[in-house]
């Protein structure tokens, strides 16, 4: 059974770059899509972006200028970098696999399974 | 972006109640709608994809319905482990995927 685990600093200073890694175990990172999703304390969910095992990416336009997602298939990991952070970027950051179900003329897409999440606080 | 709204929030209910949560999309999303359950301190868990298909292992008391812009998640008989926050999410427009604000089901 696939499991995901986020890791990285829990505290980042304003204007610096947030860096997180998601380690996938129990399955190969290929040939799936892998996502980052965040949740500010007490608030809802925001999709950040995803990466295919081959390296192609898609980002939320609201964050696109600051986000970079990369993959390391040799380590079965993918990573998130978010630059120029502010207090508004304080959130629990989740990694998740993008699942799909082919229904004949397209794919239903969803997120799961998810990592347990890691809280990143932006503060000086 | 496609905006998702949910009602009611919160929703107060008792064990054994039939519970219905509504999700509305700002435009037609066909059946590209997923439902997640999130318990405090845990990651969201997929319940339903494609508006009505139950994810493997999810109890049959959960049912999803709807298409177009209006969707519902129904729990036929609320169990103690079902007190949680429920989110809808559209996958019609994947840039970006968007979630509803959540509906917290709490104890009446």
Interface residues (C-beta under 8 A of the other chain):
Chain A: X44 X45 X46 X47 X58 X60 X61 X62 X94 X96 X99 X101 X103 X108 X109 X110 X111 X112 X114 X115 X116 X117
Chain B: X1 X31 X32 X34 X36 X42 X43 X44 X45 X46 X49 X50 X53 X55 X87 X89 X91 X94 X95 X96 X97 X98 X99 X100 X101 X102
